Amino acid sequence: MKNFQNYIWYERYRPIEIDQMVLPKEYSEKFDSYIEEQEIPHLLFYGVNGSGKTTVATILMNKIKSQSLILNASGEDRGIATIKGKVKQFAASQSYSKDTLKIIFLDEADKITGDAQDSLRNTMETYSQTCRFILTCNYIDKIIKGIKSRCTQFEFSQYSKKKLLRSLIEVLKDEKIKACEEDIQKIIDSFFPDIRSIYNNLQLCSSNGKLNPSLITSASIDYNALTNHILNGHVKSCRKMMIGMTEYLPIYKFLFDIFIFKVDEDKRSEIVECVSEYLYRDVNIADREINITACFMMLMKILDRKIKFNE
C-alpha cells in the first residue's frame, strides 16, 4: 500500500528542526533557547490554518525531554469534562522523573467552550510548577483574557517570502521539477501565509517534470482581479472568487496592506475602519462568506461605486 503521508509534499517536507522552518529570526532564536534550556513557559500560537503552529509545537515536544498529552479541541475534547478529566488528571500526575517536563498540547484551542476555558485557566495556574501548556488557535479573540495573560504569545503570519521561496526551490530540485522563480512566487502570493496550501498547490501544479501555475486550485485569489471587481461594483464577480475558500484572513490583510493605496487618500481611513469591523465580525459570524461579501459591498459604497449584482 502506498504511504500517503510520504506522498503528500507538505508531510514529506515537514520540518523536524526549528532551523528548517520559515520563521522570523527572533522566533527561531526563542524556540531554540527553549530547547537548549529544556524548559518552556505556557505558549499560545495563533494564526491561519497551515501556518506552522502545530509543527513548532511538535518539534518542541520532541526536542524537550517530556511526557505529553495531545488533545484536539475541534472534536470531543472541547468541553469542560475533558479539562476536569483528562487535562487535570495528567497535570496532577507524577512525572517519570524530576527532569522530565509534562506538556499538554491543546490544538485548535479557540474551539474550547467558555466554561471549559475558565476551568483550563485554573488548571494552568494550579499546576504551573510541574506542567506546561501549548495552545494553538486560528482566532486569538476567542481565547479568554485569563488564559492569554498566562501564556507567551507568538503570531504565525510574519514569514520571509524570500526564505520561503528558497525553501520551495530546494523542494522542486529534490522532486526534479523545472520551474522559474516567477511561477513559484505566484503560488506563494496566492496562498501566503498558509504554508500548507502553498505546498499542496506546488505539488498540484507539478507534473511531467515542470511547474504549471495555471493549475492552482480555485481557492487562490487573483488580487488584481478582486481589486477591479470592487472598483467596478461587481458583487457577483467578487462572490465567484470566494468559491472553495475557507480562510479569509489573507483577503482582509490584502485590503488593509495593499488595496487602500489603490484608492483616493481621503477614502483610506473609512476603508481601514470598514475592513477592521468586518474582520472582527468574521470571528463569530454564522456565515463568513456573507460577511466578506458585505465587506466588499461596503467598500463599494465608500468609494461611491454603483453596486451591480448581475456582474
C-alpha positions as CSV (number, residue, x, y, z in Angstrom):
1,M,0.0,0.0,0.0
2,K,1.3,3.5,-0.9
3,N,2.5,5.6,2.0
4,F,0.2,8.7,1.6
5,Q,1.9,10.7,4.3
6,N,5.2,10.5,2.3
7,Y,3.3,11.1,-0.9
8,I,2.0,14.5,0.3
9,W,4.7,17.0,-0.1
10,Y,3.6,19.0,2.9
11,E,4.1,15.9,5.1
12,R,7.2,14.7,3.3
13,Y,9.0,18.0,3.9
14,R,7.5,18.8,7.3
15,P,10.4,20.3,9.4
16,I,11.7,18.3,12.3
17,E,14.1,21.1,13.4
18,I,13.4,24.7,14.2
19,D,16.1,25.9,11.7
20,Q,14.2,24.1,8.9
21,M,11.2,26.3,9.4
22,V,10.4,29.6,7.7
23,L,10.2,31.7,10.9
24,P,11.1,35.2,11.9
25,K,14.7,35.2,13.3
26,E,13.6,36.2,16.8
27,Y,11.1,33.3,16.9
28,S,13.7,30.8,15.8
29,E,16.1,32.1,18.4
30,K,13.5,31.9,21.2
31,F,12.4,28.4,20.3
32,D,16.0,27.3,20.1
33,S,16.6,28.7,23.6
34,Y,13.6,26.7,24.9
35,I,15.2,23.5,23.5
36,E,18.6,24.4,24.9
37,E,17.2,25.1,28.3
38,Q,14.9,22.1,28.2
39,E,12.1,24.4,29.5
40,I,9.2,26.3,28.2
41,P,6.6,28.7,29.6
42,H,2.9,28.3,28.7
43,L,2.7,29.0,25.0
44,L,-0.1,30.3,22.8
45,F,0.4,30.1,19.0
46,Y,-2.1,31.9,16.8
47,G,-2.5,32.4,13.0
48,V,-4.2,31.0,9.9
49,N,-4.5,27.3,9.1
50,G,-1.4,25.7,7.8
51,S,1.0,28.4,9.1
52,G,3.2,26.0,11.1
53,K,1.8,26.3,14.7
54,T,1.3,22.5,15.2
55,T,4.7,21.8,13.6
56,V,6.5,24.0,16.0
57,A,4.6,22.6,19.0
58,T,5.5,19.1,17.8
59,I,9.2,20.0,17.4
60,L,9.3,21.4,20.9
61,M,7.7,18.4,22.5
62,N,10.1,16.1,20.6
63,K,13.2,18.1,21.5
64,I,12.4,18.8,25.1
65,K,12.6,15.8,27.5
66,S,8.9,15.5,28.4
67,Q,5.9,13.4,28.7
68,S,3.0,14.9,26.8
69,L,-0.8,14.8,26.4
70,I,-2.1,15.8,23.0
71,L,-5.7,16.8,22.5
72,N,-7.6,18.4,19.6
73,A,-10.3,20.8,20.8
74,S,-12.1,20.8,17.4
75,G,-13.6,17.4,18.3
76,E,-14.8,15.8,21.5
77,D,-12.0,17.4,23.6
78,R,-13.6,20.9,23.7
79,G,-15.8,20.7,26.8
80,I,-15.4,21.1,30.5
81,A,-15.4,17.3,31.1
82,T,-12.2,17.0,29.2
83,I,-10.5,19.8,31.1
84,K,-11.6,18.5,34.5
85,G,-10.9,14.9,33.4
86,K,-8.0,14.2,31.0
87,V,-6.3,17.5,31.4
88,K,-6.4,17.9,35.2
89,Q,-5.6,14.2,35.8
90,F,-2.5,14.5,33.6
91,A,-1.4,17.8,35.1
92,A,-1.7,16.4,38.6
93,S,0.0,13.1,37.8
94,Q,3.6,12.2,38.8
95,S,6.3,12.8,36.2
96,Y,8.5,10.0,35.1
97,S,11.5,11.7,36.6
98,K,12.4,15.1,38.2
99,D,14.0,16.3,35.0
100,T,11.0,15.3,32.7
101,L,8.6,18.2,31.9
102,K,4.9,17.5,31.5
103,I,3.4,19.2,28.4
104,I,-0.2,19.4,27.5
105,F,-0.8,20.4,23.9
106,L,-4.3,21.7,23.0
107,D,-4.6,22.1,19.3
108,E,-7.4,24.4,18.0
109,A,-7.9,25.8,21.5
110,D,-10.2,28.5,20.2
111,K,-12.9,25.8,19.8
112,I,-12.9,25.1,23.6
113,T,-16.1,26.2,25.3
114,G,-16.3,29.2,27.6
115,D,-16.7,27.3,30.8
116,A,-14.0,24.8,29.8
117,Q,-11.6,27.8,29.2
118,D,-12.4,29.1,32.7
119,S,-11.5,25.6,34.1
120,L,-8.4,25.4,32.0
121,R,-7.2,28.8,33.3
122,N,-7.4,27.5,36.9
123,T,-5.6,24.3,35.9
124,M,-2.8,26.2,34.2
125,E,-2.3,28.3,37.4
126,T,-2.6,25.4,39.9
127,Y,-0.1,23.1,38.1
128,S,2.3,25.7,36.6
129,Q,5.3,24.5,38.5
130,T,5.2,21.0,37.1
131,C,3.2,21.2,33.8
132,R,3.3,23.5,30.8
133,F,0.6,24.1,28.2
134,I,1.0,24.7,24.5
135,L,-2.2,26.1,22.8
136,T,-2.8,26.8,19.2
137,C,-5.7,28.7,17.6
138,N,-6.8,30.5,14.5
139,Y,-8.7,33.2,16.3
140,I,-7.0,34.6,19.4
141,D,-10.0,36.7,20.2
142,K,-11.8,33.5,21.1
143,I,-9.3,32.8,23.9
144,I,-10.2,34.4,27.2
145,K,-8.0,37.0,28.8
146,G,-7.1,34.8,31.8
147,I,-5.5,32.2,29.5
148,K,-3.8,34.8,27.2
149,S,-2.2,36.5,30.2
150,R,-0.7,33.3,31.4
151,C,0.9,32.5,28.0
152,T,3.8,33.7,25.9
153,Q,2.2,34.5,22.6
154,F,3.5,34.0,19.1
155,E,1.7,35.1,15.9
156,F,2.3,32.9,12.9
157,S,2.0,35.2,10.0
158,Q,5.2,37.2,9.6
159,Y,7.3,35.0,7.4
160,S,10.1,35.9,5.0
161,K,8.8,35.2,1.5
162,K,12.4,35.2,0.2
163,K,13.4,32.4,2.6
164,L,10.2,30.5,1.7
165,L,11.0,30.9,-2.0
166,R,14.5,29.4,-1.4
167,S,13.0,26.5,0.5
168,L,10.5,25.7,-2.3
169,I,13.2,25.9,-4.9
170,E,15.1,23.2,-3.0
171,V,11.9,21.1,-2.8
172,L,11.4,21.3,-6.6
173,K,15.1,20.4,-7.2
174,D,14.6,17.4,-4.9
175,E,11.5,16.4,-6.9
176,K,13.3,17.0,-10.2
177,I,10.7,19.7,-11.3
178,K,11.8,22.5,-13.5
179,A,10.4,25.9,-12.6
180,C,11.2,29.6,-12.8
181,E,11.1,31.8,-9.7
182,E,8.2,33.9,-11.0
183,D,5.9,30.9,-11.2
184,I,6.9,29.7,-7.7
185,Q,6.3,33.3,-6.4
186,K,2.8,33.3,-8.0
187,I,1.9,30.3,-5.8
188,I,3.4,31.9,-2.7
189,D,1.5,35.1,-3.3
190,S,-1.8,33.3,-3.9
191,F,-1.8,31.4,-0.6
192,F,0.6,33.3,1.8
193,P,0.8,32.8,4.8
194,D,-0.9,29.4,4.6
195,I,2.2,27.3,4.1
196,R,0.2,24.1,3.9
197,S,-1.8,25.4,0.9
198,I,1.4,26.7,-0.7
199,Y,3.0,23.2,-0.6
200,N,-0.2,21.5,-1.7
201,N,-0.6,23.7,-4.7
202,L,3.1,23.5,-5.5
203,Q,2.6,19.7,-5.7
204,L,-0.7,20.1,-7.7
205,C,1.0,22.3,-10.3
206,S,4.0,19.9,-10.7
207,S,3.7,17.3,-13.4
208,N,5.8,15.8,-16.2
209,G,8.9,17.5,-14.7
210,K,7.5,21.0,-14.9
211,L,5.7,23.6,-12.8
212,N,2.4,24.8,-14.3
213,P,0.9,27.5,-12.0
214,S,-2.2,27.7,-14.1
215,L,-3.4,24.6,-12.3
216,I,-3.7,26.4,-9.0
217,T,-6.9,25.5,-7.2
218,S,-10.0,27.7,-7.1
219,A,-9.1,28.6,-3.5
220,S,-6.4,31.0,-4.7
221,I,-7.2,34.7,-5.3
222,D,-6.2,36.9,-8.2
223,Y,-5.9,40.1,-6.2
224,N,-5.7,42.4,-9.2
225,A,-9.0,41.0,-10.4
226,L,-10.5,41.4,-7.0
227,T,-9.4,45.0,-6.9
228,N,-11.1,45.6,-10.3
229,H,-14.3,43.9,-9.3
230,I,-14.6,46.1,-6.2
231,L,-13.8,49.3,-8.1
232,N,-16.4,48.4,-10.7
233,G,-19.0,47.4,-8.2
234,H,-19.3,43.8,-9.4
235,V,-20.7,41.9,-6.4
236,K,-21.3,38.6,-8.3
237,S,-17.7,38.5,-9.6
238,C,-16.4,39.0,-6.1
239,R,-18.5,36.1,-4.8
240,K,-17.3,33.8,-7.6
241,M,-13.7,34.4,-6.3
242,M,-14.7,33.1,-2.9
243,I,-15.6,29.6,-4.3
244,G,-13.6,26.9,-2.5
245,M,-12.2,29.3,0.2
246,T,-12.3,28.6,3.9
247,E,-9.9,31.2,5.2
248,Y,-10.5,34.9,4.5
249,L,-7.8,36.5,6.7
250,P,-5.4,36.9,3.7
251,I,-8.1,38.9,1.9
252,Y,-8.6,41.2,4.8
253,K,-4.8,41.7,5.0
254,F,-4.7,42.5,1.3
255,L,-7.5,45.1,1.7
256,F,-5.6,46.7,4.5
257,D,-2.0,46.4,3.2
258,I,-2.4,47.0,-0.5
259,F,-5.9,47.9,-1.6
260,I,-6.2,51.1,0.4
261,F,-3.3,52.5,-1.6
262,K,-5.1,52.0,-4.9
263,V,-7.9,54.5,-4.0
264,D,-8.0,58.2,-3.2
265,E,-6.3,59.2,0.1
266,D,-9.4,60.8,1.6
267,K,-11.2,57.4,1.5
268,R,-8.5,55.4,3.2
269,S,-9.4,55.9,6.8
270,E,-13.0,54.8,6.1
271,I,-11.7,51.7,4.3
272,V,-9.5,50.8,7.3
273,E,-12.4,51.2,9.6
274,C,-14.6,49.0,7.3
275,V,-12.1,46.2,7.0
276,S,-11.4,46.2,10.7
277,E,-15.2,46.0,11.5
278,Y,-15.8,43.1,9.1
279,L,-12.6,41.2,10.2
280,Y,-13.9,41.5,13.8
281,R,-17.3,40.1,12.8
282,D,-15.5,37.2,10.9
283,V,-14.6,35.6,14.2
284,N,-18.1,35.0,15.4
285,I,-20.3,35.3,12.3
286,A,-22.5,32.4,11.3
287,D,-21.7,32.6,7.6
288,R,-18.3,34.1,6.9
289,E,-18.8,34.3,3.1
290,I,-21.9,36.5,3.6
291,N,-19.8,38.7,5.9
292,I,-16.9,39.2,3.5
293,T,-19.4,39.9,0.6
294,A,-21.0,42.5,2.8
295,C,-17.5,44.0,3.4
296,F,-16.9,44.2,-0.4
297,M,-20.3,46.0,-0.8
298,M,-19.5,48.5,1.9
299,L,-16.1,49.2,0.3
300,M,-18.0,49.9,-3.0
301,K,-20.3,52.3,-1.1
302,I,-17.4,54.1,0.5
303,L,-15.9,54.5,-3.0
304,D,-19.2,55.7,-4.4
305,R,-19.4,52.8,-6.9
306,K,-22.6,51.7,-8.4
307,I,-23.3,48.2,-7.0
308,K,-24.2,45.6,-9.6
309,F,-25.5,42.1,-8.6
310,N,-25.5,40.6,-12.0
311,E,-21.9,41.1,-13.0
